[in-house]
Amino acid sequence: MLNTTNPHNYSYITKQLEIHILGGIKFNNLERMRVTLSIQKPESHNVLRHSIDLYNDNTIERLVRKVAERIEIGTSIVRQCLQELTAALEQYRIDQINKEQEVPVLKSLSNKELQAAETFLKSKDLLKNTNELIGKSGVIGEETNRLLMYLIFTSRKTNNPLHCISLGSSGVGKTHLQSKVAELIPDEDKVGITVLSANAFYYFNRTELQHKLILIEDLDGAESVLYPLRELQSKKRITKTVVHKDKKGTTKTIHLTVEGPVSVAGCTTQESIYEDNSNRSFLLYIDESSEQDKKIMHYQRRASAGKINQDDEHIAARFLRDVQRILKPIKVINPYAEYLELPESVFKPRRTNSHYLQFIEAVTFYCQYQRPKKYDEQTGEEYIETTIEDIQQANELIKETLLRKSDEITGACRNYLEELKKYLHQNTQTTFTALEIRRRLKVKKTTQWRYHQQLQDNYYIKKVKKKKGDPIIRYEITNPNEYKELEQQISKALQECIVNIDCSTVPSRSTTQMEQVTTTKTAS
């Protein structure tokens, strides 16, 4: 019997011979089977080691004679044993290849599960209920980020999927948040990546990645695939031209094409390094506040004490996966899109405006069971329309993202500045020293130096003139209210969009008066 328990040392043992296949076998190049064999009699120390292609009959015959001579055994026994070994290895390789190519079995929902999922999607306050269920599935805190990420992952089923990058310092739970929300997506709809070679993406089947969620645990470990990922995000397909030899040895040029669209999610601590990717994505800054620390540590203590019901978490996650399965691809039209304008303070408004509109469509898509289906008069295509409520809910969720998109400094630097403001306000101070803040906020000296460089370059802080005999450099914040003012500006701009929509859908006063006059004359 062939024993493949140890992938680096298969064993094949009979009454007459004990054979070990050192290093296992390769699963590509099916036209050959190159192996390294260790052959001996059972309980014997006389071992023969030899590398050979088991599909080469001439070398097999030479090996048979060599083994028979070296370990003193009949050639017919050796030949039969090698033939049986070759057949066993061949069957094992075919089985493994078939197993790798198996398409995941799609879960078939029972009538009860289907009805429960539909009832949930038709329920009032759908986004609120969804957020609560995400919390019950084991995602602690991050109320806005988790719902935002869930809707972004849901957009994989649309023709214009969204993407996100989770940002934060090391150890704050970026990967944990992404993996926990990804558990709410069916396995057949997602692909996880830890390390992948630069060319690996081009060798997926043409439609294998279509409408899939691609999860990258750490962008630092996937630098080689970031370019093809960006192309998939922007152009929704990637193509590579390679040289290939056919069976006759003729060299031909072939094109390897992989179709999108895909939704991509990743985590990193280095925002500035992945600017090209972040421009195409929603930036989700992980909550690093002390309140969030307390929530997580409280959950950890309760879990350690056995007071967390893991079954309830699994039930909530399984239910949300069922909800995802019954969402159907359908076109979304936003009849109010012309009235939606972003604040002028937003950087790179063209791409951000596209993300904003797509996110509103993603909210509508998730609420598809609450929207009446309509049909295009010319093409007969089925579609649903965005409502004002969809826009209002999207505005509430996306407000923080737009605020970050409007900021001149990086997210990590902004977090440092806001903590600094809070400290100065609590201690009724206007000036501070680098050492004082470093000790209070527990920031590394080199990290703080980078933050101060960025803040001084953008005139968020400035050095205070030294007093005579004082060798210490002191700083002050130029405008403590600048972030609140920016936040108010964005909130006002989003609110004005809703007001403009309301005004456009309500008949003007003069028109209403004319109708009243006409009605009166007709009556008289």
N, C-alpha and C positions, 0 to 999 in steps of 0.2 A: 504494500500500500504506500502511496505517495503522501508524505506528511509535510505540509507547507506552513505549519504553525509558526516557525521562525522564518521570516521573509528573507533572511540572509543566509540560511542554511537549511535547504530542503533535505529530507531523508527518504530513501527508498530501500527497504530492507526485505530480503528474502531468506530462505533457509541456507542458501549457498553463498550469497553476497550481501554486503552492506555498502550502499552507495550514498554519498552526500553531494548535493549540488551547491557548491560554495558561491555565495552572492546571488542566489536565485536566478531568475531568467528575465529577459526583457520582453515587454509586451508590444513593442513595435517591430518592424522588419519581420513580418510573418513568413517570409520566404527562407529564413534561416533560424536555427536555434543554437546559438553559440553558448556553451556552458563550460564551467570548470568542475571536473568530477574528482571526487576522492573515493577510491575503490579498495575494498579489503574484504577478507573473510570475517564473519562474525567472531568477535573476541580474539582477533589477531592484530598484531602490531605491524605487520607487513602491509604498508599502504602505498598505493600508486595514485599520484595526482596528475591530471592531464586536462588541458583545455582543448575542446573539440566542437565542431559543428555536427550535431546529431543528424542533420539532414544530408551529410556528405557520406555516401556509401563507402567510398574508397578508404577514407580515413577511419571509418568505423571498423572495417576489416582489419586494418593495421592495429587498431586499439585492441580488438578482440584477441589477436595473437599475442600482443604485448602483455595483456592482463593474464592470459592463460599461462604464459611462460613465467611471469614475475611471481604470481601468487599460487601457481600450481593448481590449476583447475581446468576443466574441459572447455574447449572453444564453443561447443554447442550451448553450454549453460550460460556462458558470458554473452553470446550473441542473442539468445532468447531474453535474457535479463535486460540488455540494452534496448531491445526492440519494445519490450513492455514499458520500460522507463520512458522512452520517447513518446509512446502513445499516451501515457498518463500525463506527461508534461504538456503535450499538445492539447489534450482535452481541458486541462486546468487553465491554460492560457486562453482558450476560446471562451470558457465559462467566465473568466475575469473580465474579458473585453466586453462580453454581452452584458455583464452586470453593470459596468461603467456606462454603457450606452442606454441603459433602461430609462425610459421616461418616467418621472415621478407619477405615481398613481394619484389622480385628482380625487379629493374627497367628495363623495356624493352625499349631499345633505338630505336628511329624512324630512318628511312633511312637517313634523313638529319643529325641527331646527329651522327650516325654511320660513315657516310662518312666524316664528319668534324673531328672526332676523328682519323680516319685512315689517313687522309691527314696530320694531325698534327704529328702523329707518323712517317710518311714517310718524313717529312720536313728536310731540311738541318739545321745544328746547333740545333739539338733537345734538348740537355741538356741546352743550352743557352736560347732557347725559353721557355723551361719549367721553368727555374729559374725566367725569367721575369714574367711569369704567376703567379708563387707563390707569387712574390712581389705584383702583381695586386690584389691578393686575400686577402691582408691585412697583410702580414708578412713583417715587417719593418726591413731593414738591414739584418744582419746574412746571407749574400749571399751564403757563402760556407756551413755553418751549415744547412740551410734550404733545399738546394738541396741534401746534403748528407743524411739528415733525410728522405727526400721524397723517395730517391732511396732505403734506408734501409727499409722503410715501403712497398715499391713495392716488395721487395724480399720475402715477405710473401707468394707469389704465387709460389715460387721455392721450390725445395726439401731441400735446405740448406739456410733457412732464416737468415738474419742478425739481430742484436739487438743493441740498443743504450741506453746510459745513459747521460742525460743532467746535466752538473755540473756548479755550480756558487753560489755566495753568495745569501743570502735571498733578494728577491725583484727585481732581475735583469731580470726576465722574462723567467725562465726555463719552467715553466708549460704553460705559454702563447705561447711560440714557439711550444712546443709539441702539444698543443691543436689546434693551427691554422693550422699546417701542417697535423694533423690528420683529420681535416675537409675536406681535399682533398682526403680522402680515403672513399669509400662507407660505409654506416652504417652497411650493412650486413657482412662486412669483418673485423669489429673491436669490441673489448670488452673493456669497461672502468671499472677500478677498483679504488675505493676509500678505502674501508675497506672490507676485506674478511677473513673469519676464516681459520685456517690451513687446515681443511679437506674439505673445500668447493670445491676445484679444482677437487677432486676425484669423485664428484657427478655430473659433467657435463656428458652429453651423450658422448658415446665413440668417435664419430667423430665431436662433436659440435665445438671444438676449432681448427680443422684442417685448416691450412693456414689462420689463423686469426691473426690480430694485437692486442696484449694485451697492453693496456695503463695503466700505474700506475702513478697517479698524484704525489704522494710523497712516496718514498721507505720507509720512516720512519713509515708510516701508514700501510704498507703492509709487515712487517717483518715476520709475520707468514706464508706467502705464498711464501717466497723467495726460500725455499728449493725445493718445487715441481716445481717452475718456472725454477730453475736451471736444474732440471732433464729433464724438457720438452725441454729446450734449448740444452742440451747435448745429451740425449738419444732419444729425440723426442717422448717419451711416459712416462706416470707415471702409476704405479700400486699399489694398496693398498689392503691388505687382511683383511676382516672383518668377524665377526660372525653374522649369520642371522638365524632367526627361520622361518620355512615355516608354512603353514596353519595348519599342523598337530602338530605343536609345536616341530618338530625335528630341532636340531641345526645343521647348515651347515656352512661350510667355503666358502665364495665367493670372487672373485677377481674383484675389481673395476679398470677398465683400461680406461685411456683417451689418445687418440692418438694425436700426433702432425703432422707435425712440426708447430711451431708458431714463430712469430716475437714479441719481447718484447721491450717496451720502457718505461723508467722511469726517474724521476727527483730526485735529492738530493743535499744537500749542503755538505754532509760528504762523501768524496771520499774514505777515508781509511777504513771506516766501511764496505762498500759493495765491498770489494776487490774480493771476489769469483764471484760476479755478473759482476763486471767491467772487469774481465779477459775474460768474454765471450762476451763482448759488445764493440762497438765503443764508445769512450768517447768524447762527444761534449761539449767543454768549451764555455759557453755563453760569448759573447763580452761585456765586462764591461767598454769599453773605453768611454771617454768623447764625442767622435764623435758619437758613437751609442746612448748615452744619448740625444744628440741634435736631432738626427733623430727621436727618439721616442717622445720626447717632442714636436717637430714641428708637428708630425702627430696628437698627442693628441690635440694640439691647433686648428689645422685645423678641426678635427672631432667635437670639441666643437663649432666651428664657423659654422658648417653645410656645410663645403666645401669638405667633403669627400663623394664621390658617393658610398653609400653602395650597390646599385644594381650592379655596375660594379664588386665589390668584390665578390658578390654572384654568378654572371655569370662566373667569372674566376674559382671559387671553383667548381661550378657545372660541368664546362667543364672538369677540371682535374679529377673529379670523373668519368665522362664518359670515359675518356682516360684509367683510371684504369680498368674499366669494360671490355674493349675489349682486354686487355692483356691476352694471353692464356698460360697456362702451357706448357713449351717446354724445352727440355734438351739443355744445353749449354756446348759446348766443347771449351776449350782454347788450340789451337795448339801451342801456344807460352809459355805455362806454365813453361816448362823446363828452359827457359832463364830468368825467373823472380826470382831475389834473393834480399832479404831484406838487409839493412845495418847491419853490425855486432853489431852496438850500440843498436839495438832494444832489449828491455827486453822481455823475454818469447817468443822467436822467433817462436816456433812451432805453438802456437795458433795464434799469430799475422800474420804469413805467411798464415795460413788457412783463416783468415779474409780478407787478402789482395786479395787472389785468388777469394774468394767468392764475394767480392765487384766488381771485374772486371766482373765476371759472371752476377752480378746484372745489371751492365751498359749494357752489351750485351743483357740481357733479356729485358730491357726497350726499346732497339733499335731493337726489333725482327722484326718489319715491314720493316726494312731496310736491313735485312740479308736474303740471299737466303736459303731456307730450303733444308737440305740434309738428306740422309737416310742411316742407317747402313746396310752394305751389308749382314751381318749375321742375324741380328734380325729384320731389317726393321724399326727400331725405328727412328722417325723424330728428327732432331736436327739442331741447328744453331751454327756457329763458331764465336769466338771472333776475332775482327780485331785489328790491331795495333792502330787505332784511339781510340778504346774502352780503350785500356791500357793507352794511353796518357791522355785521359780525366779522367780516374780513378786515375792516378798518381797525376794530378793537384788537385783533390778533397781530396785525402787521405793524401797528404803531411803533413798537419798540425796534423792529427791524428797520423801518424807515428812519427812525431817529439815529440809529447807528450808521446807516448809509449816508446821513447828512453830516456826520461828525468828521472833523479834519484829522483827528488823531485815532490811533488804533484802539481796539476794544480794551486790551489789557491796560494801556496807558489811561484810558478814560476811567476804568474801574479804580485805578490808583488815585486819580485826581478827585473822584467823588468821595472816596474814603478819606482823602486828605481834607477836603472841605468839611466833611462830617466831624472830623477830629478837631479842626480849628473852631467850628461852631460850638461844639460841646465845651471847649476850654476857653471860649471867648477870646481867641487869638486872631491876629491879622497877619503876623509874620511867623516864620518857622525856620528851623535848621534841618539840613539833610539828615544828620545823625539822629535828631529827635524823632523824625518821622520814620526813619528806618527801623528804629527800635520799637516804636509804637505799632507800626503796620507789619513788622517782621518781613521786610523786603531786603533782598541781597543788594550789596553795594553796587555791583555792576549793573543789575537790573534797574535800580533807582537812577543810576547815572544816565541810562538810555531814556528812561521816562523824562527826566529833567531836560535832556537835550531836545526831545520832541516838544515838550511843553514850552520851552523857551523859544524854540524856532517858530512856533505858532502863536507866541505871545499870550499864553495862558498863565504863565508865572513869570516873574522878573526878579532880579536881584535888588535888594535894598541897599542903599548907600551905607557903607560901614561907618560906625562911630569911631572917633579917635581912640586908639589903643585896643580896639576890639578886633581880634584876628579871625573871628568866625564869620562865615558868609551866611547871610539870612535872605530868605525869599518871601514874596507875598503873591497872592493870587490877584490877577488883574481884574477879573469880573466874576465874583462868586455865583452870580445868577445866570450865567451864559447858557448853561445846559437846560435850565428850566425855561428860559426864553425860547430856546430852540424847540423844546418839547411842546410849548404852547403854540408856537408857529405851525408845527406839523398838525397838531390836534385841530387848530382853527382851519387849516387848509382842507383836511379830511371832512370836517363838519360842513364846510362851504360846498363841498361836492354833493352832500346829501341835500342841502338847501336848494342847490341848483336843480337837482333832479325833482324835488317836490314842486318847485315853481314851474318846471317844464311839463309836469303831468297834471297840474291844476289849471283850468281855463282862466284866462286873464279876466280882470274885473270888467273891462270895457266890453269884452265879448259876452260875458254873463249878463250885463245890463241890456245889451242889444237883444239878446234872446228873450229877456223878460218883457221888453217893449213890444217885440214881435208877437209874443204870446198874448199880451194884453189887447193889442189891436185885433188879433184874430178872434179873441173871445168876445170883444165888443161888436 
